[in-house]
Amino acid sequence: MERDRRSFRVALVADRFINPSPGEVDAIAVLLEVDWGVIQLPTEHYPKEVAAPLLEQVAEQTEEFHRRGYDLVVIGGHPGLDAALASAGVPQLDHIEAANAKELRDFLRRRPLPPAAKN
């Protein structure tokens, strides 16, 4: 069986880091460079009744990765994300509000090897 190319690491990423304004941090470029997977969080502009079910789906996917020993982090965030993750049984994840690509890259590269990658 072929191993996961992303090294069993997934980032939950705020929309503003996936669709950055000019001059802002492009998380996708950094995540591709360091071989991480991505789960996009809903835009913060969605009303709560639209965002809540999307966050619930993110939390369900995240719980599956957590249970299997992946390394998980949050880049940016979203109101309601912590509650959705807690409801799914996911503990508080490490989080970064990266000011630039180097800061994000360094944060991701410092992460220890996840349990899933040790098998």
N, C-alpha and C positions, 0 to 999 in steps of 0.2 A: 504494500500500500504506500502511495506517495505521501510524504509529509506535507503539512500545511505550509505554503510558501511564506505566510505572514508570521511565522514563528509563534503562533498561538497568542497573538496580541491584538486587541481591538480597542479603538478609541471611540467614545461617544462624543460627537463633535457638533458644536453649535453651528447653526446655519451661517452666522457671520464669519466663521472661519472656513467654510466651504465655498461660500460666494462672497469673498472679501471685496471691500472697496479698494480702489487703487492705493497701493502703498501699505495695505494691511497684511497681516499674516495669512498666507495660503496654506492651511493645514494639510490639504490633500497632497500638495507637492512634497511637504516634509514627510508625511506618512508613507507615501510611495518610496521615498528615498530610504527610509529606515525599515521598510517591509512590515508595516502595521495595516490591519484591516480597519474599516470605518463603518460606524452606524451614524447616519445623519439624524440629528435632532430636529424636530419641527421648528419652523421659524418662530421667533418670539412675538411676531405680529399676529399670529393666529389667536382667535378668541379661545378662552379656556375650554369651551365645549367642543372645539375642534382639536385642540392640542392634547387634551386629557386622554382620549382613546389612542392617539398616536404614541404618547408617552407610555401608556400601558403596554403597547406592542413592543416598544423599545425595551422596556423592563423585562418582558417575557423572554426576548432574545438574549438580553444581557444575563439573565438568570441561568439560561442554558450554558452560555459560555463560562460563567462563574463556576457552575457545578462541574464543568469539565476541566477546570484548572487553568483557564486562560488568564493572562494579565489584562486588566481592564482599567482604563482611565477616562476622565472627562476633560475635554478641551472646551473651555467656555462654560456651557451649562444651559439650563432652561428652568424657568420657574415651574415647580411641580415635579421636576425630575427626581429629586431626592425622595420625595414621598412615593412616587411610582416605583422606584427601585426598592425602597423599604417594604412596600406592599408585596413585592415579588420575592422577598427574602434575600435581596442583594445587600451586602454591607456597604457602608460609605466607601466610595471610590476615591482614589487620589485624583486631584483636580489641578488644572493649570489655566491661568489667563495669560497666555503668552504674549509678550510685547513685541517679539520678533521671531523670525524663523530659527535663529541660532538657539534662543532660549527654549523653544519647543523641541528642537532636535536634541539638545543636551538633556532635557528632562526625560525624553523617551529612551535615549541611549543609556541612561543611568539605571533604568529599571532592571531589577533582577530577573533571571531566567524564570519563566512561569512554570508551575508544577506540570502542566500539560506537555511542555517541551522536554521534560526530564524522562518521560516514559519511552 
